[in-house]
């Protein structure tokens, strides 16, 4: 009886994995992680093959699949991430600089923004998430282009 229940739960997780793998393909991302109820699921792909992994929340996340991981970010990217005015992505998704195609950007280099003002959008799982300015200032650098896939913690723009 428990085997049937396990197979049923595995089928639901398999569907979930397939859906997340589709999102990876659609967005061009290499990894996505999501947590629902008592299950944490991470789907990643490397070199065209998509290894899939699921783990209960109580278990630690699996170790990286290979020691040949992506190279470390270049020096300019690292300095942008450490910049005190860096606005970082709170999630994995796709960054959009304007509210709709053809519309003016929320914020451009040189524009003045107020604390709480939307400066761009990150789409994750078909949900548009406004990214707001954490403080007032001038946008000195936009680090992403429109419709660019972004990772969690990646610097999006600099406000000084």
C-alpha positions as CSV (number, residue, x, y, z in Angstrom):
1,X,0.0,0.0,0.0
2,X,2.8,2.5,0.9
3,X,4.4,1.7,-2.5
4,X,1.3,2.9,-4.3
5,X,1.2,6.0,-2.3
6,X,4.9,6.7,-2.9
7,X,4.4,6.2,-6.7
8,X,1.5,8.6,-6.6
9,X,3.4,11.3,-4.8
10,X,6.4,10.7,-7.1
11,X,4.1,11.2,-10.1
12,X,3.0,14.6,-8.8
13,X,6.7,15.6,-8.2
14,X,7.6,14.3,-11.7
15,X,5.0,16.6,-13.2
16,X,6.3,19.5,-11.1
17,X,9.9,18.7,-12.3
18,X,8.7,18.7,-15.9
19,X,7.0,22.1,-15.4
20,X,10.1,23.7,-13.8
21,X,12.3,22.2,-16.5
22,X,10.0,23.9,-19.1
23,X,10.5,27.2,-17.3
24,X,14.3,26.7,-17.5
25,X,14.1,26.2,-21.3
26,X,11.7,29.1,-21.7
27,X,13.8,31.6,-19.7
28,X,17.3,30.3,-20.6
29,X,18.2,29.9,-16.9
30,X,20.4,27.2,-15.7
31,X,18.8,26.5,-12.3
32,X,15.6,27.1,-10.5
33,X,14.6,26.1,-6.9
34,X,11.2,26.2,-5.3
35,X,9.7,25.1,-2.0
36,X,6.1,23.9,-1.5
37,X,4.6,22.3,1.6
38,X,7.3,19.9,2.8
39,X,9.2,19.5,-0.4
40,X,12.0,21.6,-1.8
41,X,12.7,21.0,-5.5
42,X,15.8,22.2,-7.4
43,X,16.0,21.7,-11.2
44,X,19.2,22.5,-13.0
45,X,20.8,21.9,-16.3
46,X,24.4,21.9,-17.5
47,X,25.6,21.5,-21.0
48,X,22.3,20.7,-22.6
49,X,21.4,17.8,-20.2
50,X,19.0,18.7,-17.4
51,X,19.8,16.8,-14.2
52,X,16.7,16.8,-12.0
53,X,16.7,16.6,-8.2
54,X,14.0,16.7,-5.5
55,X,14.6,16.6,-1.7
56,X,12.4,17.0,1.3
57,X,12.9,20.2,3.2
58,X,14.4,18.4,6.1
59,X,17.3,17.1,4.0
60,X,20.2,19.3,2.9
61,X,20.4,20.5,-0.8
62,X,22.4,18.2,-3.1
63,X,26.1,19.0,-3.7
64,X,27.0,20.5,-7.1
65,X,27.0,17.8,-9.9
66,X,30.5,18.5,-11.1
67,X,33.7,20.2,-10.0
68,X,33.8,22.1,-13.3
69,X,31.3,24.7,-12.2
70,X,31.0,28.1,-14.0
71,X,34.0,30.4,-13.6
72,X,33.9,33.0,-11.0
73,X,32.4,36.4,-12.0
74,X,34.8,38.8,-13.5
75,X,36.2,41.7,-11.5
76,X,33.8,44.4,-12.7
77,X,30.8,42.2,-11.9
78,X,32.1,41.4,-8.4
79,X,32.7,45.1,-7.7
80,X,29.1,45.9,-8.8
81,X,27.8,43.2,-6.4
82,X,29.7,44.7,-3.5
83,X,28.7,48.3,-4.4
84,X,26.7,49.8,-1.5
85,X,24.1,51.2,-3.9
86,X,23.6,47.9,-5.8
87,X,20.0,46.8,-6.2
88,X,20.1,43.0,-6.3
89,X,17.5,40.6,-7.7
90,X,15.5,38.9,-4.9
91,X,14.8,35.9,-7.1
92,X,15.6,34.0,-10.2
93,X,13.7,35.2,-13.2
94,X,13.7,37.5,-16.2
95,X,14.3,41.3,-15.7
96,X,12.3,43.8,-17.6
97,X,13.2,47.5,-17.7
98,X,9.8,48.8,-18.7
99,X,6.2,47.9,-17.8
100,X,5.4,46.7,-21.4
101,X,7.2,46.3,-24.7
102,X,7.8,49.7,-26.3
103,X,7.1,51.6,-23.1
104,X,9.6,53.9,-21.5
105,X,12.0,52.3,-18.9
106,X,11.1,52.6,-15.2
107,X,14.6,54.1,-14.6
108,X,17.5,54.9,-16.9
109,X,21.1,55.8,-16.2
110,X,21.1,59.3,-14.9
111,X,17.5,59.4,-13.7
112,X,16.5,60.3,-10.2
113,X,14.5,57.8,-8.2
114,X,12.6,57.9,-4.9
115,X,12.7,55.3,-2.2
116,X,9.9,52.7,-3.0
117,X,9.7,53.7,-6.7
118,X,9.6,50.7,-9.1
119,X,12.9,50.6,-11.0
120,X,12.3,47.4,-12.9
121,X,10.3,44.1,-12.9
122,X,11.5,40.5,-12.4
123,X,9.2,37.9,-13.8
124,X,9.3,34.6,-12.0
125,X,6.9,31.7,-12.7
126,X,4.6,34.0,-14.8
127,X,4.3,36.5,-12.0
128,X,5.6,40.1,-12.5
129,X,7.4,41.2,-9.3
130,X,8.2,45.0,-9.1
131,X,11.7,45.7,-7.8
132,X,11.7,49.0,-5.9
133,X,14.4,51.4,-5.1
134,X,15.6,50.8,-1.5
135,X,16.6,54.4,-1.2
136,X,16.3,57.7,-3.1
137,X,19.2,58.7,-5.4
138,X,20.4,58.7,-9.0
139,X,20.7,55.6,-11.1
140,X,24.3,55.6,-12.1
141,X,24.4,52.2,-13.9
142,X,21.9,49.8,-15.3
143,X,23.6,46.4,-15.2
144,X,21.0,44.3,-17.1
145,X,19.3,44.5,-20.4
146,X,15.6,44.2,-21.1
147,X,14.3,40.6,-21.0
148,X,17.6,39.3,-19.6
149,X,17.5,36.2,-17.3
150,X,18.8,37.0,-13.8
151,X,19.9,34.9,-10.9
152,X,19.2,35.4,-7.2
153,X,21.4,38.1,-5.7
154,X,22.6,39.4,-9.1
155,X,23.1,43.2,-9.1
156,X,20.5,44.8,-11.4
157,X,21.4,48.5,-11.1
158,X,23.3,51.0,-9.0
159,X,21.7,53.8,-7.1
160,X,24.0,56.5,-5.6
